Amino acid sequence: MKYLILLLSILICSCSSKQSKVGVFIESTYPQTEFALSNASELFGTDLLQRIHNKAEADIIVSVVEDNEFPDLKKEGFALKKTAKDKWEIQAKDPIGAMYGIFEVAELLSFGKDISDIKEKTINPSLRNRFVKFNLPWSSYRTGEALLLHEETCRDTVYWKSFLDMMAVNRLNVLSLWNMHPFMDMIKPVKYPEASSLSNEELSERKKFWKTLFTMAKERGIQTYIVNWNIFVSKEFATAHKLPGYNKTGSFWGDGYNSELIEDYTRECVKQVINEYPNLTGIGLTLGERMGGMTNVERRDWADRTIIEGMRMANRKAKLLYRAPLSAGLTSHGTADKITEVITRETLDTLKTPLETVISFKYNWSHGHSSDKLFIVHGGKLTDTYWNPIPDNYSILWTVRNEDFFIHRWAEPDFVRRFIKNNLSQSYMSGCIIGSECYIPAKDYFSNDAGKEHFDYAFERQWLWYSIWGRLLYDSQTDDQLFAQQLNKKFGIDYGNNLLKTWKTASSYYHLLSSFYKGTWDATLYSEAFTSIMRGSNIEKNKIDIITMQALGNRPVLDTTRYINITDYVLNKNAISDKLITPVKLVDILNENADTIFSDLENYRKETPGNELEVELCDLEVLAYLQRFFAERINATVFLAEHILLDKELEEDNIKRHLGLSIQYWEKIIELKERYNKQQIPYVFKENLDYHQYLKTLTEERENFQNIEEFWIHDIK
């Protein structure tokens, strides 16, 4: 084996030595093209691109022409055109497209290719808005150690350089920064200086941070938005003006306490932030959270009088992210109805101030990786009001939240392709917002001593997740070969195609569980830990823990076109369509997946992978055991359901056998998880998430399942 590795190394070096320097001439200088060429070595690990000042000597000429000279190109698109033997031109209508063209060549060279391997191509963005959702740790929507521990990292521009580099390489072109009240971290209101607790020196440091961040984003072709929830003011403002509705901080639900003073304060904040930060692209608003007691019309009108009016008052135009109302009633709870949609559409159709307006909906609520088909948004079902008739004043985004995997990896490009085909092919759809509300991808607080050498920052764990979403949103025709080459390059292997297939099989666990077990808001499902708050009425509610047999049997499925839950399966076995995946079929799928993963891992490990790859192979093994675990939970629950619902004889031995196997698999999951990760981690809904604790639940259930009272109730919403 050592001799084989040595031979492969010699062959790789031999191939690399044949690569020659590629001279690049840039006709017009822009920050984005300068960034691309100056940082190609750092971004792609290749030093083969070099600047040429003599156009005639260049191998590649970069041309940015903003008129109609390149009629086939759109904004942020590029073309690679051959002009002579081994002479090329990168054509673009804007510097961002030219930057992506340079990236294309640099990445090709980093895969060991030569300039002669370049193919002519024209690529235009499939979707123009490719957002990342990033919740900030200060003034955060939720609270707790899992968020607070990121503050130092998120104040560090070195971190942001790394994160923005990743976004640019993956063609993710909008960074949206979210917290409940962003303004007091950015300005001291001229009209209301009492609202800020920052000294002049502190404010100066904060302004320097924000301006650096927005400038770095712009030179990488990345737009920036700040997004808030309503209605909030600073604690200092509330104290100074004796506002009783704001004597507490940290609560995102509550009555919409309002006055002329609060409205004027909000307008002034929005106006001043836009004026003081010229590289800030847009503002986002949310209708629903701190607006309890207000009707839909009152909420809409408040936003128009405050945030949108503040945008009108500013000395330049900004873009607007208008989040769809989260509640159709007077509370802050998630609800939806037709009237609310009609009222919101009336506003959107008449908005003229923003440079661009986009409205966003949560795709399948907080669990965007559940199904490639839409079933619910925040609050329930969505009608076609927002796109029928087709809007001409705004476009629509899907917010693809991820509350299902933070520690373990995901890589399933076929899911994203199906998602795009099913949900983003319409003319009024302009893109996606991807990201989490419960997890900040900044400080890596998961890795133990054995694992931390591979990650500077948390987002690097999910490097392939960002790559797949970004590259496919930019060019939906991107094939798997790109991702396979990225795997080969990162890990120094030659079986990236096979490894990607294994990764797809492993990642299917998340889709299978969250399509079968319906999740709504964040904590209703956390797939990588097989936990939920909606766990049944005979145990403590509002406590996240392992999904019990009761919950697994009762919980409705999300994807009603493909799955049937255990209750309905047991009661209607003879009337179920062959097209549906029954619990029994799901068990077969899960076990087949696990068999495939275990077999593939055995082959990969024969190649003596490096430690960095072994970390990720270990992760795939966890996902294989999670599929085994899920399958055994279903097996046991079906037996118990048949006893309770059909009055069959209780097959206690079989149930205990399946539950015992699930416990064994869970113990193996713990062992694998802790090879490279800490035993306990802070989690928003559990201060110290520890898989060992869940063994107690599993063991108790195995011994006491027959004593469950009112097992098959239907009150789990």
Phi, psi and omega per residue, in radians:
M1 nan -0.709 3.136
K2 -1.068 -0.684 -3.137
Y3 -1.188 -0.608 3.115
L4 -1.144 -0.755 3.116
I5 -1.093 -0.731 3.121
L6 -1.078 -0.739 3.137
L7 -1.104 -0.749 3.118
L8 -1.088 -0.707 3.135
S9 -1.088 -0.721 3.128
I10 -1.112 -0.736 -3.141
L11 -1.125 -0.730 3.127
I12 -1.105 -0.801 3.127
C13 -1.087 -0.680 -3.140
S14 -1.102 -0.748 3.114
C15 -1.129 -0.731 -3.099
S16 -1.121 -0.632 -3.079
S17 -1.166 -0.381 3.135
K18 -1.358 -0.293 3.125
Q19 -1.212 2.427 -3.136
S20 -2.000 2.799 3.092
K21 -1.087 2.536 3.138
V22 -2.050 2.023 -3.130
G23 -1.467 2.304 -3.101
V24 -2.095 2.253 3.074
F25 -1.991 2.158 3.133
I26 -1.818 2.073 -3.028
E27 -1.187 -0.700 3.123
S28 -2.268 2.387 -3.065
T29 -1.525 2.255 3.060
Y30 -2.339 2.700 3.108
P31 -0.988 -0.661 -3.074
Q32 -1.228 -0.731 3.120
T33 -1.250 -0.602 3.065
E34 -1.102 -0.758 3.116
F35 -1.057 -0.802 -3.072
A36 -1.086 -0.832 -3.064
L37 -1.289 -0.680 -3.095
S38 -1.252 -0.422 -3.041
N39 -1.972 0.168 -3.092
A40 -1.027 -0.691 -3.123
S41 -1.102 -0.783 -3.123
E42 -1.226 -0.697 -3.053
L43 -1.306 -0.619 -3.008
F44 -2.107 -0.072 3.123
G45 1.246 0.519 3.092
T46 -2.333 2.374 3.111
D47 -1.891 0.397 -3.052
L48 -1.425 -0.356 3.079
L49 -1.477 2.226 3.091
Q50 -2.417 2.561 -3.115
R51 -1.255 2.380 3.050
I52 -2.077 2.298 -3.123
H53 -1.662 -0.191 3.086
N54 -1.813 1.915 -3.062
K55 -0.977 -0.666 -3.081
A56 -1.144 -0.433 -3.100
E57 -1.608 -0.089 -3.025
A58 -1.316 2.521 2.987
D59 -1.445 -0.568 -3.135
I60 -2.319 2.277 3.065
I61 -1.912 2.233 3.137
V62 -1.736 2.086 -3.084
S63 -2.104 2.201 3.050
V64 -2.003 1.961 -3.116
V65 -2.192 2.046 -3.000
E66 -1.580 0.028 3.096
D67 -1.680 -2.638 -3.040
N68 -1.659 0.357 -3.110
E69 -1.140 -0.521 3.122
F70 -2.028 1.349 -3.008
P71 -1.114 -0.385 -3.103
D72 -1.452 -0.108 -3.065
L73 -1.746 2.553 3.031
K74 -1.975 3.021 3.080
K75 -0.974 2.387 3.134
E76 1.204 0.118 3.031
G77 -1.611 2.948 3.097
F78 -2.650 2.796 3.056
A79 -2.261 2.427 2.988
L80 -1.824 1.998 -3.071
K81 -2.119 2.344 3.087
K82 -1.494 2.232 -3.102
T83 -1.883 -0.386 3.099
A84 -2.884 -3.091 3.130
K85 -1.061 2.053 -3.123
D86 0.974 0.494 3.036
K87 -2.106 2.297 -3.002
W88 -2.327 2.787 3.020
E89 -2.296 2.324 2.960
I90 -1.690 2.034 -3.106
Q91 -1.883 2.438 3.117
A92 -2.705 2.754 3.097
K93 -1.643 -0.189 3.108
D94 -2.611 2.835 -3.081
P95 -1.146 -0.426 3.113
I96 -1.207 -0.744 3.062
G97 -1.056 -0.720 3.099
A98 -1.103 -0.693 3.090
M99 -1.040 -0.800 3.127
Y100 -1.118 -0.596 3.079
G101 -1.116 -0.736 3.072
I102 -1.109 -0.739 3.081
F103 -0.995 -0.751 -3.102
E104 -0.994 -0.815 -3.134
V105 -1.198 -0.775 -3.120
A106 -1.060 -0.725 -3.141
E107 -1.159 -0.716 3.096
L108 -1.011 -0.801 3.114
L109 -1.110 -0.628 -3.125
S110 -1.175 -0.371 3.076
F111 -1.446 0.091 3.121
G112 1.588 0.171 -3.138
K113 -1.493 2.971 3.126
D114 -2.043 2.901 -3.137
I115 -1.018 -0.478 3.121
S116 -1.210 -0.257 3.130
D117 -1.525 -0.086 3.128
I118 -1.148 2.444 3.060
K119 -1.969 2.510 3.056
E120 -1.119 2.392 3.125
K121 -2.801 2.713 2.987
T122 -2.217 2.168 -3.128
I123 -2.178 2.121 3.010
N124 -1.949 2.554 -3.117
P125 -1.010 2.263 3.044
S126 -1.173 -0.606 -3.120
L127 -2.440 2.303 -2.989
R128 -1.449 -0.367 -3.121
N129 -1.963 1.940 -3.074
R130 -2.174 1.397 -2.994
F131 -1.423 2.582 2.825
V132 -1.947 2.289 3.067
K133 -1.614 2.155 -3.084
F134 -2.319 1.876 3.084
N135 -1.393 2.299 -3.125
L136 -1.481 2.606 -3.076
P137 -1.379 -0.283 3.088
W138 -1.704 2.558 -3.037
S139 0.847 0.768 -2.960
S140 -1.367 2.723 -3.116
Y141 -1.112 -0.912 2.983
R142 -1.799 2.968 -3.081
T143 -2.257 2.894 3.096
G144 2.309 2.936 -3.080
E145 -1.043 -0.585 -3.106
A146 -1.080 -0.389 3.103
L147 -1.769 -0.755 -3.063
L148 -1.079 -0.573 -3.059
L149 -1.140 -0.179 -3.114
H150 -1.609 -0.085 -2.968
E151 -1.058 -0.805 -3.113
E152 -1.059 -0.753 3.129
T153 -1.113 -0.734 -3.083
C154 -1.315 -0.161 3.014
R155 -1.635 -0.017 -3.017
D156 -1.740 2.041 -3.130
T157 -1.205 -0.323 3.045
V158 -1.144 -0.715 3.051
Y159 -1.060 -0.824 -3.079
W160 -1.136 -0.573 3.056
K161 -1.029 -0.792 -3.130
S162 -1.126 -0.775 -3.111
F163 -1.168 -0.763 -3.137
L164 -1.177 -0.643 3.045
D165 -1.001 -0.810 3.132
M166 -1.045 -0.779 3.138
M167 -1.054 -0.809 -3.088
A168 -1.087 -0.823 -3.137
V169 -1.037 -0.624 -3.111
N170 -1.593 0.170 3.058
R171 1.126 0.423 3.024
L172 -1.487 2.057 -2.862
N173 -1.987 0.155 3.073
V174 -2.449 2.190 3.021
L175 -1.825 2.026 3.098
S176 -1.877 2.197 -3.041
L177 -1.934 2.141 -2.936
W178 -2.070 2.304 2.798
N179 -2.793 3.123 -2.964
M180 -1.281 -0.545 -3.101
H181 -2.660 1.478 -2.992
P182 -1.311 -0.312 -2.870
F183 -1.153 -0.711 -3.048
M184 -1.248 -0.157 3.034
D185 -1.536 -0.125 -2.998
M186 -2.076 -0.464 -3.065
I187 -2.506 2.870 2.834
K188 -1.997 1.914 -3.031
P189 -0.992 2.229 -3.137
V190 -1.029 -0.713 -3.087
K191 -1.419 -0.434 -3.087
Y192 -2.322 1.125 -3.107
P193 -1.093 -0.398 -3.139
E194 -1.177 -0.202 -3.130
A195 -1.332 -0.251 -3.067
S196 -1.905 2.431 3.075
S197 -1.749 0.003 -3.068
L198 -1.401 2.375 2.991
S199 -1.244 2.939 3.122
N200 -1.055 -0.666 3.134
E201 -1.175 -0.765 3.111
E202 -1.115 -0.742 3.130
L203 -1.094 -0.697 3.116
S204 -1.071 -0.708 3.113
E205 -1.156 -0.714 3.131
R206 -1.135 -0.754 3.133
K207 -1.096 -0.687 3.110
K208 -1.077 -0.741 3.114
F209 -1.049 -0.907 -3.075
W210 -1.127 -0.723 -3.134
K211 -1.175 -0.635 3.072
T212 -1.128 -0.780 3.139
L213 -1.052 -0.846 -3.101
F214 -1.172 -0.594 3.113
T215 -1.214 -0.775 3.097
M216 -1.040 -0.721 3.127
A217 -1.098 -0.784 -3.088
K218 -1.102 -0.712 -3.120
E219 -1.229 -0.206 3.047
R220 -1.788 0.184 3.125
G221 1.281 0.465 -3.074
I222 -1.954 2.166 3.035
Q223 -1.364 2.764 3.134
T224 -2.293 2.392 3.068
Y225 -2.208 2.585 2.844
I226 -1.919 2.372 -3.038
V227 -2.241 2.343 -3.127
N228 -2.232 3.030 2.975
W229 -1.903 2.887 -3.019
N230 -2.285 2.746 -0.060
I231 -1.831 2.134 -3.098
F232 -2.243 2.609 2.957
V233 -2.293 2.980 3.105
S234 -1.291 2.719 3.114
K235 -1.047 -0.678 -3.124
E236 -1.148 -0.682 3.119
F237 -1.151 -0.764 3.137
A238 -1.081 -0.719 3.138
T239 -1.173 -0.784 -3.105
A240 -1.085 -0.597 -3.056
H241 -1.873 0.200 3.056
K242 0.905 0.969 3.129
L243 -1.665 1.778 -3.022
P244 -1.128 -0.446 -3.127
G245 -1.261 -0.140 -3.071
Y246 -2.216 0.561 3.127
N247 -1.468 0.036 3.087
K248 -2.241 2.514 3.091
T249 -2.011 2.835 3.053
G250 1.630 -0.094 3.126
S251 -1.755 2.091 -3.126
F252 -1.617 -0.131 3.030
W253 -1.882 2.580 3.101
G254 2.752 3.100 -3.137
D255 -1.211 2.627 3.114
G256 -1.431 1.244 3.133
Y257 -1.107 2.169 -2.992
N258 -2.533 2.779 3.079
S259 -2.888 2.973 3.074
E260 -1.044 -0.638 -3.138
L261 -1.102 -0.823 -3.128
I262 -1.112 -0.690 3.141
E263 -1.148 -0.742 3.140
D264 -1.154 -0.712 3.092
Y265 -1.007 -0.790 -3.120
T266 -1.125 -0.779 3.111
R267 -1.020 -0.789 -3.101
E268 -1.129 -0.672 3.124
C269 -1.105 -0.827 -3.116
V270 -1.092 -0.818 -3.130
K271 -1.048 -0.818 -3.049
Q272 -1.208 -0.670 3.113
V273 -1.100 -0.771 3.121
I274 -1.092 -0.719 -3.105
N275 -1.211 -0.662 -3.038
E276 -1.472 -0.269 -3.105
Y277 -2.180 1.456 -3.055
P278 -1.128 -0.355 3.131
N279 -1.616 0.011 3.010
L280 -1.341 2.220 -3.020
T281 -1.455 -0.749 -2.975
G282 -2.713 3.005 3.125
I283 -2.133 2.495 3.063
G284 -2.084 2.546 3.111
L285 -2.279 2.695 -3.131
T286 -2.219 2.271 3.089
L287 -1.836 1.878 3.057
G288 2.714 -0.774 -2.904
E289 -1.224 -1.327 -3.122
R290 -1.590 0.940 -3.130
M291 -2.363 0.509 3.119
G292 -1.066 2.523 3.141
G293 1.487 -0.125 -3.142
M294 -1.722 2.507 3.062
T295 -1.364 2.972 3.120
N296 -1.033 -0.720 -3.133
V297 -1.157 -0.721 3.131
E298 -1.119 -0.694 3.118
R299 -1.143 -0.814 3.126
R300 -1.054 -0.808 -3.100
D301 -1.161 -0.602 3.091
W302 -1.086 -0.809 3.127
A303 -1.059 -0.680 -3.128
D304 -1.190 -0.692 -3.108
R305 -1.309 -0.332 -3.030
T306 -1.965 -1.349 -3.035
I307 -1.157 -0.844 -3.109
I308 -1.218 -0.643 3.086
E309 -1.172 -0.648 3.063
G310 -1.070 -0.642 3.063
M311 -1.146 -0.651 3.107
R312 -1.149 -0.604 -3.079
M313 -1.343 -0.348 -3.084
A314 -1.166 2.795 -3.080
N315 -1.517 0.135 3.001
R316 -2.625 2.848 3.125
K317 -1.515 2.538 3.072
A318 -2.253 2.888 3.097
K319 -1.524 2.792 -3.077
L320 -2.236 2.213 2.946
L321 -1.765 1.919 -3.073
Y322 -1.829 1.774 -3.115
R323 -1.295 2.346 3.132
A324 -1.005 2.479 -3.134
P325 -0.913 2.373 -3.090
L326 -1.579 -0.202 -3.108
S327 -2.488 2.371 3.120
A328 -1.663 -0.134 -3.106
G329 -1.928 -2.737 -3.112
L330 -1.583 -0.104 -3.124
T331 -1.705 -3.103 3.065
S332 -1.707 0.052 -3.125
H333 -1.264 2.633 -3.096
G334 -1.221 1.972 3.062
T335 -2.516 2.790 -3.131
A336 -2.511 2.571 3.008
D337 -2.739 2.915 -3.064
K338 -1.124 -0.704 -3.083
I339 -1.063 -0.765 3.119
T340 -1.050 -0.713 3.126
E341 -1.122 -0.726 3.139
V342 -1.116 -0.771 -3.132
I343 -1.083 -0.765 -3.131
T344 -1.168 -0.695 -3.129
R345 -1.121 -0.657 3.116
E346 -1.001 -0.696 3.110
T347 -1.190 -0.840 -3.084
L348 -1.077 -0.636 -3.105
D349 -1.174 -0.366 -3.068
T350 -1.918 -0.012 3.141
L351 -1.187 2.262 -3.127
K352 -2.194 -0.341 -3.045
T353 -1.216 -0.817 -3.047
P354 -1.104 2.604 3.060
L355 -1.090 -0.661 3.043
E356 -2.696 2.508 3.106
T357 -2.107 2.285 3.025
V358 -2.211 2.470 3.071
I359 -1.985 2.452 -3.069
S360 -2.127 2.582 3.067
F361 -2.235 2.510 3.080
K362 -1.347 2.042 -3.122
Y363 -1.319 2.062 -3.060
N364 0.866 0.738 3.057
W365 1.057 -2.071 -3.058
S366 -1.667 0.090 -3.000
H367 -2.229 1.248 -3.030
G368 -1.222 -0.264 3.140
H369 -1.723 0.418 -3.121
S370 -1.430 -0.945 -3.087
S371 -2.504 2.636 3.062
D372 -1.414 0.027 3.060
K373 -1.945 2.564 3.133
L374 -1.458 2.297 3.062
F375 -2.169 -0.664 -3.137
I376 -2.501 2.774 2.900
V377 -2.081 -3.049 3.108
H378 -1.061 1.979 3.100
G379 1.867 -0.345 3.138
G380 2.523 -2.522 -3.085
K381 -1.432 2.663 3.133
L382 -2.031 2.336 3.049
T383 -1.568 -3.023 -3.120
D384 -1.644 0.287 -3.045
T385 -0.983 -0.678 -3.030
Y386 -1.300 -0.291 -3.117
W387 -2.258 0.141 3.075
N388 -2.278 1.798 0.113
P389 -1.308 2.880 -3.105
I390 -1.067 2.240 -3.107
P391 -1.276 2.599 3.037
D392 -2.062 0.056 -3.082
N393 -1.991 -0.083 -3.122
Y394 -2.811 2.879 3.018
S395 -2.154 3.029 -2.991
I396 -2.105 2.438 3.072
L397 -2.080 2.536 2.902
W398 -1.681 2.250 3.006
T399 -1.571 1.899 -3.120
V400 -1.677 1.579 -3.128
R401 -1.305 2.611 3.045
N402 -2.207 1.800 3.040
E403 -2.049 0.378 -3.021
D404 -1.974 -0.335 3.099
F405 -2.647 2.149 3.091
F406 -2.114 -0.693 -3.082
I407 -1.519 -0.900 -3.054
H408 -1.548 2.745 -2.969
R409 -1.472 2.910 3.037
W410 -2.511 2.416 3.039
A411 -2.763 1.706 -3.137
E412 -2.475 1.395 -3.100
P413 -1.065 -0.503 3.133
D414 -1.120 -0.610 3.080
F415 -1.061 -0.785 -3.124
V416 -1.155 -0.683 3.103
R417 -1.074 -0.782 3.119
R418 -1.145 -0.707 3.107
F419 -1.022 -0.818 -3.138
I420 -1.094 -0.796 -3.127
K421 -1.080 -0.736 -3.065
N422 -1.363 -0.498 -2.910
N423 -2.218 -0.189 -3.038
L424 -2.242 0.238 -3.096
S425 -1.489 -0.163 -3.102
Q426 -1.405 2.638 -3.040
S427 -1.104 -0.485 -3.088
Y428 -1.480 -0.110 3.100
M429 -1.566 2.249 -3.089
S430 -2.040 -0.014 3.085
G431 2.682 -2.708 -3.018
C432 -2.447 2.736 2.891
I433 -2.056 2.061 3.140
I434 -1.937 2.441 3.101
G435 2.648 -3.112 -3.033
S436 -2.063 2.800 3.002
E437 -1.824 -0.428 -3.029
C438 -1.723 -0.110 -3.029
Y439 -2.422 2.298 3.103
I440 -1.856 2.120 -3.062
P441 -1.470 1.040 -3.068
A442 -2.035 -1.598 -3.127
K443 -1.236 2.318 3.063
D444 -1.456 1.689 -3.132
Y445 -1.840 0.142 3.107
F446 -1.548 -0.700 -2.944
S447 -1.213 2.449 2.984
N448 -1.576 -2.999 -3.065
D449 -1.061 -0.572 -3.123
A450 -1.309 -0.428 -3.068
G451 -1.804 -0.338 -2.952
K452 -1.266 -0.314 -3.118
E453 -1.159 -0.255 -3.054
H454 -1.709 -0.140 -3.056
F455 -2.356 2.102 2.973
D456 -1.382 -0.650 -3.071
Y457 -2.384 2.782 -3.039
A458 -1.124 -0.645 -3.063
F459 -1.093 -0.372 -3.114
E460 -1.206 -0.354 3.036
R461 -1.062 -0.692 -3.054
Q462 -1.767 0.619 -3.072
W463 -0.999 -0.644 -3.103
L464 -1.347 -0.534 3.045
W465 -1.044 -0.854 3.118
Y466 -1.111 -0.714 -3.122
S467 -1.102 -0.826 -3.087
I468 -1.113 -0.849 -3.136
W469 -1.135 -0.821 -3.081
G470 -1.133 -0.837 -3.067
R471 -1.197 -0.627 3.133
L472 -1.341 -0.571 3.041
L473 -1.173 -0.580 3.107
Y474 -1.323 -0.776 -3.125
D475 -2.450 1.700 -3.051
S476 -1.162 -0.188 3.116
Q477 -1.560 -0.005 3.105
T478 -0.997 2.254 -3.107
D479 -1.716 3.057 -3.052
D480 -1.152 -0.322 -3.097
Q481 -1.032 -0.645 3.115
L482 -1.029 -0.862 -3.077
F483 -1.199 -0.596 3.073
A484 -1.135 -0.714 3.100
Q485 -1.143 -0.643 3.091
Q486 -1.094 -0.700 3.090
L487 -1.128 -0.782 3.121
N488 -1.014 -0.805 -3.092
K489 -1.170 -0.798 -3.055
K490 -1.120 -0.685 -3.005
F491 -1.890 0.023 3.125
G492 1.116 0.747 -3.097
I493 -2.124 3.065 3.088
D494 -2.207 0.244 -3.118
Y495 -2.062 0.613 -3.119
G496 -1.031 -0.632 3.121
N497 -1.053 -0.795 3.127
N498 -1.192 -0.696 -3.134
L499 -1.100 -0.677 3.110
L500 -1.106 -0.690 3.098
K501 -1.076 -0.732 3.103
T502 -1.090 -0.728 -3.126
W503 -1.091 -0.666 3.093
K504 -1.074 -0.801 -3.127
T505 -1.095 -0.722 3.117
A506 -1.154 -0.753 -3.093
S507 -1.166 -0.403 -3.127
S508 -1.066 -0.357 3.084
Y509 -0.919 -0.801 -3.094
Y510 -1.089 -0.740 -3.110
H511 -1.209 -0.698 -3.112
L512 -1.153 -0.805 -3.130
L513 -1.161 -0.830 -3.025
S514 -1.380 -0.206 2.951
S515 -1.463 -0.579 -3.111
F516 -1.433 -0.666 -3.095
Y517 -1.932 1.826 -2.980
K518 -1.167 2.131 3.013
G519 -1.871 2.601 3.075
T520 -2.110 -1.690 3.131
W521 -1.290 3.081 -2.858
D522 -0.851 -1.023 -2.961
A523 -1.443 0.007 3.089
T524 -1.181 -0.291 3.060
L525 -2.787 2.302 3.012
Y526 -2.304 1.610 -2.857
S527 -1.109 -0.708 -3.042
E528 -1.176 -0.324 3.071
A529 -1.874 0.041 -3.117
F530 0.891 0.794 -3.079
T531 -2.154 2.828 -3.138
S532 -2.842 2.663 2.966
I533 -1.432 -0.512 -3.121
M534 -1.472 1.438 -2.938
R535 -2.063 0.095 3.133
G536 2.030 2.712 -3.015
S537 -1.534 -0.192 -3.111
N538 -1.596 0.119 3.058
I539 -2.240 3.020 -3.095
E540 -1.114 2.197 3.114
K541 -1.447 2.933 3.107
N542 1.014 0.524 3.086
K543 -2.312 2.062 -3.100
I544 -1.328 2.289 -3.099
D545 -2.789 3.106 3.100
I546 -0.953 2.450 3.108
I547 -1.163 2.104 -3.104
T548 -1.334 2.936 3.057
M549 -1.073 -0.666 -3.138
Q550 -1.050 -0.843 -3.124
A551 -1.179 -0.705 -3.127
L552 -1.114 -0.619 -3.136
G553 -1.347 -0.559 -3.043
N554 -1.641 -0.555 -2.970
R555 -1.043 2.308 3.085
P556 -1.121 2.695 3.016
V557 -1.398 2.665 3.027
L558 -1.393 -0.919 -3.064
D559 -1.520 1.565 -3.086
T560 -1.295 -0.191 3.108
T561 -1.464 -0.246 -3.045
R562 -2.165 -0.460 -2.971
Y563 -2.187 2.804 3.003
I564 -2.361 2.419 -3.073
N565 -1.401 3.035 -2.982
I566 -1.152 -0.726 3.121
T567 -1.007 -0.937 -3.085
D568 -1.160 -0.572 3.095
Y569 -1.128 -0.844 -3.097
V570 -1.125 -0.675 -3.082
L571 -1.403 -0.338 -3.004
N572 -2.319 0.608 -3.037
K573 -0.931 -0.675 -3.029
N574 -1.472 -0.031 -3.086
A575 -2.179 0.411 -3.091
I576 -1.684 2.317 3.122
S577 -1.086 2.469 3.103
D578 -1.123 -0.312 -3.116
K579 -1.333 -0.330 -3.108
L580 -1.447 2.536 3.030
I581 -1.531 1.871 3.119
T582 -1.361 2.892 3.065
P583 -0.963 -0.648 3.135
V584 -1.167 -0.744 3.084
K585 -1.125 -0.658 3.139
L586 -1.095 -0.678 3.084
V587 -1.034 -0.765 3.126
D588 -1.084 -0.747 3.135
I589 -1.077 -0.813 -3.116
L590 -1.086 -0.764 -3.131
N591 -1.218 -0.647 3.076
E592 -1.116 -0.729 3.092
N593 -1.042 -0.816 -3.122
A594 -1.084 -0.741 3.107
D595 -1.007 -0.781 -3.126
T596 -1.088 -0.788 -3.111
I597 -1.113 -0.809 -3.130
F598 -1.074 -0.712 3.126
S599 -1.133 -0.771 -3.141
D600 -1.116 -0.745 -3.126
L601 -1.092 -0.651 3.108
E602 -1.056 -0.721 3.132
N603 -1.181 -0.751 -3.119
Y604 -1.119 -0.675 -3.088
R605 -1.269 -0.317 3.011
K606 -1.173 -0.380 3.138
E607 -1.493 0.130 -3.103
T608 0.819 1.204 -3.124
P609 -1.123 2.681 3.061
G610 -1.167 2.921 -3.043
N611 -1.115 -0.623 -3.132
E612 -1.105 -0.733 3.099
L613 -1.213 -0.650 -3.134
E614 -1.060 -0.600 3.070
V615 -1.001 -0.737 -3.077
E616 -1.420 -0.545 3.028
L617 -1.124 -0.662 3.075
C618 -1.058 -0.666 3.110
D619 -1.109 -0.751 3.108
L620 -1.118 -0.591 3.104
E621 -1.165 -0.660 3.050
V622 -1.007 -0.783 -3.120
L623 -1.164 -0.551 3.053
A624 -1.141 -0.781 3.130
Y625 -1.209 -0.544 3.057
L626 -1.110 -0.611 3.098
Q627 -1.220 -0.714 3.039
R628 -1.044 -0.819 -3.125
F629 -1.024 -0.856 3.131
F630 -1.009 -0.780 -3.117
A631 -1.056 -0.753 -3.117
E632 -1.229 -0.560 3.059
R633 -1.114 -0.710 3.099
I634 -1.133 -0.801 -3.126
N635 -0.957 -0.867 -3.115
A636 -1.111 -0.724 -3.066
T637 -1.195 -0.637 3.105
V638 -1.096 -0.775 3.104
F639 -1.024 -0.767 -3.120
L640 -1.210 -0.651 3.115
A641 -1.088 -0.724 3.134
E642 -1.113 -0.638 3.097
H643 -1.157 -0.795 -3.045
I644 -1.333 -0.744 -3.020
L645 -1.525 -0.556 -3.092
L646 -1.935 0.018 3.137
D647 1.058 0.551 3.046
K648 -1.294 2.764 3.099
E649 -1.069 2.380 -3.116
L650 -1.185 2.062 3.110
E651 -1.576 1.259 -3.019
E652 -1.064 -0.709 -3.114
D653 -1.127 -0.756 3.132
N654 -1.128 -0.735 -3.139
I655 -1.103 -0.793 -3.139
K656 -1.137 -0.605 3.122
R657 -1.123 -0.812 -3.132
H658 -1.177 -0.708 3.099
L659 -1.156 -0.640 3.094
G660 -1.111 -0.705 3.083
L661 -1.110 -0.706 3.138
S662 -1.099 -0.646 3.093
I663 -1.140 -0.739 3.096
Q664 -1.054 -0.721 3.134
Y665 -1.176 -0.646 3.123
W666 -1.145 -0.684 3.088
E667 -1.087 -0.652 3.097
K668 -1.196 -0.666 3.088
I669 -1.046 -0.763 3.107
I670 -1.046 -0.831 -3.123
E671 -1.021 -0.814 -3.115
L672 -1.196 -0.734 -3.116
K673 -1.048 -0.656 -3.023
E674 -1.525 0.031 3.043
R675 -1.141 -0.684 -3.056
Y676 -2.218 0.035 -3.125
N677 -2.229 2.730 3.109
K678 -1.192 2.702 3.140
Q679 -1.174 -0.838 -3.132
Q680 -1.950 2.441 3.054
I681 -2.328 2.566 3.009
P682 -1.187 2.394 3.098
Y683 -2.388 2.512 -3.021
V684 -0.958 -0.657 -3.057
F685 -1.795 0.119 3.063
K686 -2.738 2.037 -2.985
E687 -0.958 -0.747 3.088
N688 -2.285 1.700 3.136
L689 -1.343 2.089 -3.057
D690 -2.446 2.027 -3.092
Y691 -1.084 -0.425 3.100
H692 -1.065 -0.630 -3.112
Q693 -1.085 -0.564 -3.078
Y694 -1.306 -0.299 3.060
L695 -1.065 -0.591 3.124
K696 -1.095 -0.794 3.112
T697 -1.058 -0.789 -3.111
L698 -1.110 -0.746 -3.115
T699 -1.185 -0.770 3.124
E700 -1.080 -0.699 -3.130
E701 -1.147 -0.671 3.132
R702 -1.088 -0.630 -3.098
E703 -1.468 -0.377 -2.976
N704 -2.211 0.252 -3.040
F705 -1.062 -0.562 -3.083
Q706 -1.262 -0.189 -3.125
N707 -1.690 0.081 -3.137
I708 -1.130 2.201 3.133
E709 -1.658 2.564 3.138
E710 0.845 0.839 -2.989
F711 -1.020 -0.812 -2.985
W712 -1.804 1.120 3.087
I713 -1.575 2.822 -3.061
H714 -2.111 0.677 -3.110
D715 -1.822 0.196 3.137
I716 -1.516 1.972 -3.064
K717 -1.710 nan nan
